Amino acid sequence: MEKLKVSKYIAITDYINEYNRLIYSFITEKMLLINDEVYTKLKENNVDFGEQTVNKFIEAGILVDANLNELENIIRENKRVVTNRNVFSFTIFPSSNCQLGCHYCGQVHGPGKVDKNVYADILAHIEKGVAQPEKNHLSIGWFGGEPLLGMSVIEELSPDLRRIAERNGCSYSARITTNGLLFNRVYLGKLIEHDVRDITISLDGTAKSHDLRRPTKGDGPSFDTIMKNLADVLHYYDIEKEQIDIQLRINVDRYNQDDVFPLLDLLAERQFQNKIKRFDIAPIHAWGNDAHLRSNTIQEFADFKIDCYIKLMELGFMTNVPLPGRVKVICQAVTDDALYMQTDGYLYDCSELPLVPADAAAKKLGHIKAVDLLQVEDRNYSSWNDEILDGKFPCTDCRILPICGGGCPKSWKDGHIPCPDYKYNIEDMLALAYLSHSNSELFQNASV
């Protein structure tokens, strides 16, 4: 048998019962129960186990070939997946306007929608993208500004986008991120008609916090309108039947953290369980501004996030903790062909560049009418994996790299540390996952 070593990319919990700990591989996403004797050996990099245990550890990615350069292996696999990505993604900002004046938003809004004169160029670009032999899925994003202010653009382009996918033998999906002010049953009906079923809405607490953070441009309240819309659509539409996937994003900093649990209680009182499918509870970050200065430390937020998971399980929104899985493509910015189009037709490789004046001016890749965007070589973040391999960022030596992918390349390059909360709470997340899955197949025959 080849010489072995303990993988760098693992986590081991404290005791989860009287005798055992959990060990988890960030490479394979496999988890095992281990006793004290095994734990002690692994901590000492002692691989002197019986054949059955060794084989189980190799299969789980806990033990690897002693000569394996694990970092190079991870980066090579990430780059291969980027190169062979079977999804063609294109995100459109149908409107450059927004009704809200969120204090942490870095965008500058103004009137304007995508001009019909560029429709043909958009469609030609997407047709060329999905015609690539490795592509079998077309993913369209509608972002903003507030994209529902450009509903006419969505209605006019979507039929042609779906026809392009069908013509090229590709499946089709579309997603939208909306502030929720127009998210009523009429607009949701239009989104369903045009296969926009992945929907993200933001609420930053109950009215007392949300309305301070996400007021209208006229400094008016927005919470009650959004909640009324949610109640209307969630109780009018059969979410399961329509295959609607609604995610609630809660942006958190020191000033609204204490209002998150009351929001979750309110959502439970409205019986939104089984209707809101996912929760993205995220810290405020820099977005062309200094909004990140309001945030907690990463460790403080990580502790808070664990409490949120427990609360969500208690309220019936979750049955288990969503463990972070292997990330081979951290975001569309590191791909070779995914793009974001601002209303004026200029293209970018990151969602946080359009409508942010300084970044938009410096990092535009070209105009939809002027360049062959499948051949753009000087994308801002496409060398991300090589930069990690070369040691240009701390991710090179980080044990969670396989499940983090390095975090946001833009944030690193802007001088902000985007390490995820699970870097600081992964052992707690594993323990919660074990407790919530204790009778499931995940842990059957998982003892060593």
Secondary structure, DSSP 4 states (H G I P E B T S, - for coil): ---EEE-SSEEEEEESSSS-EEEEETTT--EEEE-HHHHHHHHTT-----HHHHHHHHHHTSEEETT--HHHHHHHHHHHHHHT--EEEEEE--BS--SB--TT------S-B--GGGHHHHHHHHHHHHTSTT--EEEEEE-SS-GGGGHHHHHHHHHHHHHHHHHTT-EEEEEEEE-STT-SHHHHHHHHHTTEEEEEEE--SSHHHHHHHS-BTTS---HHHHHHHHHHHHHHS-HHHHT-EEEEEEEE-TTTGGGHHHHHHHHHHTT-TTTEEEEEEEE---SSSSGGGGSPPHHHHHHHHHHHHHHHHHTTS-SS-------S---GGGSSS-EEE-TTSEEESSTTSTT-HHHHHHH--EETTTS-GGG----SSTTHHHHHHTTSSGGGG-TTHHHHTTS-HHHHHTT-----THHHHHHHHHHHHHHHTTTSGGGTT-B-
